[in-house]
Amino acid sequence: MLRRIVQAIANFFRRLFGGSAPQQADRDALGQTPLSDAECEFYFLQLLDGVSQGWDRVKIDRFFDALADRASEDRWMAWLRQFGNARTQDETPQVELGRRMVQLSDRSSRPVALLAGNIGHQLLARSSEPERSRPAEPERSDRSEEVSPDPRVTTPSPTPATRGESPDEEARRWISRGKEQLKGDRFDAALLAFDRALALDNNLIRAWIGRGDALAELKRSSEALAAYEKAAALDPENADVWGHLGDLQQELKQLEAALASWDKALELNPKDIQTWINKGVALGLDLGRWEEALAVWDKALDLDRNDAQIWFRRGVAFGAMERWDEAVESWDKALELDPYFRDAWINKGVALQKLGRYEEAIEANNRALGLDAAATDAPPAEPTKAKESETPAAADDPERVDTLYRQALQQYDGGNLHAALKFLDRALDADADRLKVWQQRSRILRELGQFDETVTSCDRGLEKYPNDLLLLWTRTLALQQLQRWEDANAGWDKVLELQPSAKDAWIHKGIALEKLGRYSEAIEANKRAM
């Protein structure tokens, strides 16, 4: 799974807590008062929100360290037991809360995180139970295959089968549910679903592959390996199985085994572009066999010559072999496809310097710095009007805008955020009044950590749609991440004017007010949130 914007999240965390130590004013105002139960809940939900956005162990530790003078580990444990008891006794489904608590336990080994994981597993398992008025199906006892689902995982009771539904149909439902959970990064819940499918039929290839995927994401590598190997034993002619197995073997640094698995996958499906890419990464970056990596990436380009990432990797191979002219050509092609590709500009600058083309190297470095620097708060300048003969013929064609928007979403779904921005900007050149384009553009800028540009993008969209909640939310979150607390507080007021019952908005308003030293108002906002 793609993981991006780590540095941006780290910067946000430092801004949120003022660096490695709180300011003296914060110490004076907060340091002497232990956290109440209500405050524990408020901050804990903040933590879970951060975890859902990608916080890792370091950020989680910083969270607790920032509050250490107000709540010890024992205090957190005592409160969380009480909180967990209340939640597990509540009959209302709480899948999202359970998922976030499991995520916390996946990313931290602190006792409070492990306790949260136990509670989260209970909430997730309960969300899969049948209605109380309907008896659960008896567990099957006639499945005793060579490899069985992990006994440490709580297997949920099955949902009531549709009238006349066969075991095969029920198993397919569980597999479908597992895939949905994987897409949502809810890996524990996905594992539960795939295990339920395997309890119905231990020979389901897709369930074993899905189980391996979930276990791999949960860093339970040996179990994931066993799941993939089981799938390969059941169907040795399945290209997906060998591809997934190779990916895990690479992660485990079993590189020759990974190459053998990928070769088998490509023999079965030579059009699997991602496997060609992965094989090239292992050959080049892991083994230093750059000529072979180059040949493999050229195979990938034969399948898709419009993938900026492949051209970028091809340039890396040439650069590693000090074939600088060819490296520049590859990076130029990557930048033609994605002008916002910062690393391509950086690498091109290095190559040009090696070639003695210093003025061009400086220009490339400036382009990279321009992408890295925060933009001003002023709206971007209007694009220079093209000559009449250069005006795109389809500038006012709504189908063209929709096509560009769909292309942007495809790039976004594939993790190519800069390429997605390129398509969105082209869509706005054709029609600057498309709300969904401004929404998506602003969202991507925020994910890239370009918070000033996010605010500017939202402002441009809000000129036309002043009451659009998505733009207002995105803008105010960016202001908060810039530590512009007064502006952020005003932004949450606007959101709450339109959506008074938005719990998360009250929570974030409380954060802004606390940062402004308006503690009584912050407490009132927290109460509204709870």
N, C-alpha and C positions, 0 to 999 in steps of 0.2 A: 504494500500500500504506500502511496505517496505521502511523504511527510515534508511540509514546507514551512517557511517563515519562522524557523527556530530562533534566529537572531531577533526578529521583530518581537516575538513573544517575550524573549529575555529582556529586551529594552522596555517593553510594557511593564514587566514585573518590577524592574528597577524603578521605573517612574511611579508605579503604584505605591511602592513602599519607601520611596525616597532614597534608594541606594542600599548599601549594606547596613545602615543603621538609621533609625528614625531621627527626625529633627528634634531638637531639644524641646520645642514647644509641644510637639506631639507627646514626648516623654512626660512632660509636666502635666498635660491634660489627661493622658490615658494611663500612664504607667502605674499609678497608685490604686486603680480600681480593678478588682478581679472581674472577669467576664461573667455576666449573668447567663442564665440558661437561654434567654432570648437572644443575647448577643452571640453566644456560642452557635446557635442555630443560624443566625444571620451570616457569620463569618464562615461557617462550615459550608453553607450553600454557595457562598462566594468561591470557596475553594473548589467545590465540585464544578462550578461554572468554568473556572480556569482549567481544570483537568479536561473538561469536555472540549476545550479549545486547544489542547495539546501540551499543557504544562507537564514537565518531566520531574524526576526525583529531586533535582536541585531546586527547582522553583517551589515544589511542595515543601521542602525543608525550609526554604526562605519564608514561606508563608507562616509556618509554625514558629520560626525564630522571631519573626516580626511581632508576634503576639505572646512571646514566651514570658514577658513580665506581667502578663495578665492571666495566663492559663498554662499550668504545667501539663506534662503528658498525662499524669494521673487525673487531672481535672478533665481533660479532653476525653479520656477513656470512660470516666464515670458519666459524663454528660452523654456520650455517644451510646452507651448501653441503655440509658433512659430513652433517648431519641429512637433507638432501634426498636425497643420494646413497643413504643407507641406506634411506630410505623408498621411493624409486622402484625399488630393486633387490628390495625385499620383494614377493613375489608375492601377499600377502594384500590383498584389496580394502580401500582406505582412503578411502572416499567422503567421510565426515564430515570427516576431517582435510583432504582436498583442498578441500572446500567452504569450510571456515573460513579456509584460507590464501588462497583467492581473495577471500573477503570482506575480509581484511586489506588486500590490494592495492587493492581497490575504494575503501577509506576512507583510505588514506595513500599519499603519494608518496615516502616514505622509501625509500632503496635496499633496505633489508632487507625492506620490505613488497613491493616490486616483485619481488624474488627469490622471496619466499614465493608470490606469485601465479603465477610461472612453474612452480614446483614443484607447486602446487595444480592447475594446469591439466593437468599430466602425470598426476597421480593420478586426476583426474576422467576424462580421456580413456581411461586404461587400464582404469578400472572399467567402461567400455562395450564393451571388446573381447570377442570370442568366446573360448570356451575354446581353449586352444592346440592341442588335438587336432583341432579342426575348422577347415577353411580358411575364411578370410573371403571374402565375396562380392566379386567384382571391382567397382571403382568404375564407375558408369555414366558414359559420355562423351557421351551423346546429349541432355544437358540444356544448352541454351544460350539461356536466356530473357533478357529485357531486364534483369532485376535478379537477381543471384545471391547466395547466402549469402556473408557476409563472409569473404574469403580469409584474414584474420588469425586467425580462430578455427579451432582444430584440430578437424576433424570426426571423430568417433569412427568406428571401423569398426563395421558393423552387427552387432547380435546375431544369432545364427543364426536363420534364419526357421523358423517352424513348418512341418513337412512339409505341402506343398500350399498354403502361404500365398502369396497373391498380393501383388504390389507395393503395391496399394491397402491391403490389410490390414496390411502391414508399416508403411506410412506412418501409418496410424491408430494403431498401437502407439506410434510415436515421438511423435505428437501427444499421446497420453494421458500418456506419460512426461514430456513437456515441461510439461504442465499440473500434474502432481504436483510437479515441481521448482519451478515458480512458486509454488505454494501453500506450499512449504517455504522460500521466499526463497533458493533455490539458483539464482540467475539465470544464471550462466555455464553450469551444467549444463543448464538449460532451453534456453538458446540452442543448445547443441550438439544437443539432441534435435530442436528445430524445424528446424534446418539439415539434419539427417539426413532428416527428412520431406520437406523441399523438394528434397533431392537425388534423391528418388524421384519426386516430382511437384511441379513448380514452380508449379502452379496451385491449391494448397490454401489456401483462404481462412483456415481456422483456424490453419494453420501460420504464415501471414504475420502474422496478428493476434498470435499468441503470440510470434513473433519480435520484433514491435514492442514488446510488453509487456516482454520480457526486456531489450531494448536500452534502453528508457526507464528501467528500474530501474538499469541499469548506467551511466546518464548519457551514453549515446552517442546524443544526441538526433537528430542529422541522419540517422543510420542508421535510427533508430526511425521517424522521419517518412517516410523512403523506403519502409519496410516497410508502414506503414499506407496510404500512397498507392498502393502496388502492390495491396494488398487491395481498396481502393476501386475501382481500375481494373478488377479482376477481377469485382467484384460491387458495383456502385453502389447496389443496393437493400438492402444489408446494414446494418441499424441499428447493430449492434455496432461495425462498422468506423468509422462516422462519430462514434460516441460516444468511442471510444478516440482517434481523431484529434483531436477537439476538446479532450480532456483534455490531450494533449501540447502542442497549440498554446497553450492557456492557460498551461501551465508555461513555454513559450518566450516568453510575453508577446505572442503574436500573437492579440490578443483578438478583433478583428473576425472573423478567420478561424475562431477557436474558436466564436464565436457562430453563424457560418454552418454549421459542421459539426454543432453540437448541434441547430440548427434542422432540418437534414436528418435527423438521427437521430430526433428527436421526431416529425417528419412520418411516418417509417416505423414508429415505435413510441412512441405518445403515453403509454404506461404505464411508461416507463423513469424511475422516480422519481429515481435517482441523477443522471441527466443534467439533469432539472429543477433539482435542488439545485445542481449544478455551474454551470449557466447563471446561476442567481441569484447565486452567489458572484462570478462574473466581472462581472455587471452592477453589483452593489452594492459589494463590497470593492475590485474593480479599477478600475471605471469611475465609481463614484459615482452611478450611475443607480438610485437607491433605489426610486423608484416602480415601475420596471420589475422590479427584483429582487423587490419585495413581491408583485407579480402572479405572478411565476414560482413563488415559494415557496408561494403559495396554490394553484397548480396541483399542486404536490407534496403539499400537505395534502389535496387532494381524493382522492389515491391512498392516503394513510396519515395519519390524524389522530392516531395514537398514537406518532408519532416526536418525541421531545423535542428532538432537534437541529433539526428544521425549525421548531418553535415558537420555539426560542431564536433562530434566524437571523431569523425574522419580527420578533421583538422588537428585534433589532439594527437592522433597517431602520426601524422606527418611531422608535427612539432617534436614529438618524442624521438623521431629519427632525424631531426634537424633538417628536414626538407621544408624550409621556411616558405618558399614561393608557393608550393602546393598547399601548405597549411593556410596561408592567407587566402588562396582561392576558395578553399572549403569554408573558411569563416565568413568570407564575403557572401557566399551562397546562403549560409545560415542567417546572416543579417539581412539579406534580401527578403527572406521568408519571415523573419522576426526582427525588426529594427530595434526592439527593446531588449534584446538578448545581451545582458550586461557582460557575462563571462566571455562571450564571443568578442565583444569590443576589447576587453582586457587582454585576451590572448592574442588578438590581432595586433594590438599595440606592442606586445612583447616581440612578435614575429617581425614586425616592421622595424623595430629597433635593431634586431639581429641583422636585418638586411641593410642597415644604415640609412633607412628612409625615415629620418628623425622627425621631420615636420608632420608626416602622415601618422607617425607613432603618437605624437603629442595630440593630434586631433582625435585619434581613436581613444586615447586615455581620457580626454576631455568628455567624449561621448559617454564613456563608462561612468565618470564622476557625475555627469549630469543626471544619469539614471539613478545614481546612488544618493544624490543630495535631495533634501526636501524642497519641494516647490514653495513659492511664496503663496500667501493667502489670496492674492489678487486673481480674478478670473483669467484664464489663459487668453492670450491675444486671439482675435478673430483670424482665421486662416486667410492668407493672401488670396484674393479673388483671382481665379484663373482667367486667362483670356477666353473670349467667347468660343474660340475654336477648340479650347482645351477643356471646356466644361463637360463632365461626363454626361453622356446621352441619357443614362438611366438615373440621374441624380434624384428625381422625384418619383422613382418607381418603387411603390411599396413592396413589391415582391423582391426587389434587390435588397432592400433593408432587411426583410425577413430572412433572406438567404444568408446575408452577412451575420445576422444575429445567431442563426442556427450554427453557422461555422464557428462563431465565437464560443458557443456553448460546447461544441464538440472539443475544441481546444482546451476549454476550462475543465471538462470532465476528464481529459487526458493529462491534466496537470500542467499544461503549457500556458501559464497565465499571461506571459508577455505576448504570445501569439494571439491569445483571446482578446487582449486589449487592442491589438492591431486591427482585428476585424471589427470591434466595437467602434473604434474611432472612424473607420471607413463608413460604418453604418450611420454615424452621427454626421459625417460630411454630407451624406445623402439626405438625411432627415434629422435635424437637431431637436425635434419635438417628440421623439419616441421615449416614453417613460421607461419601458422595460430595458432599453439600452443604457440609459443613465443609471438605473438601479444596478444592473450587472456590472457596469464599468466601475461604479463607486465601490461595490462589494469587492471586486478583484484588487483595486488599489489598496483597500484596507487589509486584505489578506497578504499583500506584498509588503506591508509595513510602511507604505507611503502615505502617512496620515494627513499631512498638509494637502497633498494632491487629492486625497479622499474628500476632505472638506470642500475643496474647490469644485470637485466634480459634483458633489451633492448640491452645492449652491447653484450650480448651473441648471441642474434638474429641477430644483425647487423654485427657480424663477418661473417655470411654466406650471409646476404642480406643487404649490406651496404647502399642501396638506397631505402629501404622500408620506405615510408612516414609515415605509421601508427606508426611504431617503433620510428622513429625520432620525431614525434609529442609527443608521450607518454613520451619519454625520456626527451625531452626539457621542457615539462610541469612539470615533476618531479624535474628537476634541478631548475626551477623557484620557485617551492614550497619549495625547500631547501635553497633558497636565494643565490644560486651559480650563481650570475648574469652574470659574465664573460662567464662561460660555457653555460648558457642559451642563451646569445646573440649569441655565436658561433653556438649553436644548431639551432636557428631561421635562421641564415644565411644559414645553410645547407638545411633547409626546403625550404627556399625561392629560393635557387639555383635550386631546383627541381620543385618548384611550385611558380613562381614569383607573381602570382595573388592572392595568399592566403591572404585574408583580415585579418583574425584572427591572422595569423602569424605576419603580420606587426604591429597589435595592441600589441601583446605580446612582440615583439621586442622593441616597444616604451616603454613599461613598464620596460624592462630590462635596456635599455639605460638611462631612467630617474633615476633608482636606482643607476646606475653607475655615475651619475652626468654629463652625456653627453647630455645636454639638447637640444642643437641645432640638434643633430642627432636624438634625441627622437621626436622632432617636425617634422622632415623630415619623420620619419617612420610613424607618425600619419597622415601626409598628404597623404602618399602612401596608408594607410589604407582607408582613406576617399575618 
